[in-house]
Amino acid sequence: MASTLAAETVQGYVINPISGAPIDDAEIAFFTSQDGQVNEILRKHVDAQGRFAFSGPFLKPDLGFVLVALYQGIPYPSSELQVGAQKEIILEVYEPTTADENIRMAAHTLFLSLRSADLEVAQFVQADNQGERTYVGQLEGSARQVTEFALPPGVFNLAGSLNPAGDNHFFDNRPLPPGLSQITFNFQLEPRQLDGGYLHQVLYPTDQFEVYLQPASIQLDPPFEDLGTVDLHGEQFRRLRLENLQRGQRVLIPLPLPQALRWILKWIALGAAALTGVLALALRPTPAALQRPDPEALQRQRRELLQQLAQLDDAHAGRQDNRRYLRERERLMGETLAVYHLLEELDEPTLP
């Protein structure tokens, strides 16, 4: 590889690295890479020994180029090369398969950033084909469906290489040769559409699943392993990990509603609870001797409710997003507001 041919010649051969046999029915496409632009110049078939050669005046010294071997309809690109920098180029191709039993995720990283209006999601996947054939998936019409992902309903602003296939399922259409392949994509969700959190569905066995959460104050209970907070590009994330996920497993990542949205919804709920409490008290039949509520009894009830609220908050310090805690707090707040309302009607002074 240290010696070079004349600058006007690029040559090499195509083999199957598993069998070591040369491939005699591949086609080679020659792409130039200049100023960020990639253009196909020409393509040709290999000979009976799997060899190819390109020559001509377009091959300038130090010209950047990429070769793509096309074998049984599957492209196998080289890395970016330079004219004159290598003596021969070896391109590796594999036999195809439509079976995915050798596909697993070596690493699946999920970034969840909870903003005031939406949830930003980014996924970085390292797919590992542990077989000896290229996994090519299935053909659906003219489209190839290879690596499958199940995403939550309501995905919008999807960016990356995924194509929708209905029923919240998406596919990356790039074949997976033996070894590791990278897949990345990102999208957004409306937090109000999430039922308790982000649901991750495991469609392939996964060695390591990591979640980076923002805001970093979010904490998850076991089985997640909490690896603490990390700084990424000046932003803080909480890093969590699960290992050895099995096909078909579902992982729910609880998420609090954004601060502004959470308080809006909470006060709507409190208003409804307070109205219900007031109506219940107003419609309750009372003896003639008790036509007016007892102010002292109402104030005792107010103090007891405030004490219960304080005890509830102390018991859930650091876990204010617990759903059972929020429901109980809303109930107590509704009763407290109803008592305050009655005291105001009686023009009795109340303490804050």
FENPEUR-V654916 format. One record per helix or strand. SS is the DSSP state (@ for helix, = for strand). FROM is the first residue (numbers start at 0). TO is the last residue. If there is no record, write none. Layout:
# FENPEUR-V654916
ss=SS from=FROM to=TO
ss=SS from=FROM to=TO
This chain:
# FENPEUR-V654916
ss== from=8 to=14
ss== from=21 to=21
ss== from=26 to=33
ss== from=36 to=44
ss== from=50 to=54
ss== from=63 to=70
ss== from=73 to=76
ss== from=80 to=81
ss== from=88 to=91
ss== from=95 to=96
ss== from=102 to=113
ss== from=118 to=128
ss== from=133 to=134
ss== from=137 to=139
ss== from=142 to=144
ss== from=146 to=149
ss== from=155 to=159
ss== from=161 to=163
ss== from=168 to=171
ss== from=175 to=175
ss== from=178 to=188
ss=@ from=190 to=192
ss== from=196 to=200
ss== from=205 to=213
ss== from=224 to=231
ss== from=234 to=244
ss== from=249 to=253
ss=@ from=258 to=282
ss=@ from=287 to=289
ss=@ from=294 to=314
ss=@ from=322 to=344
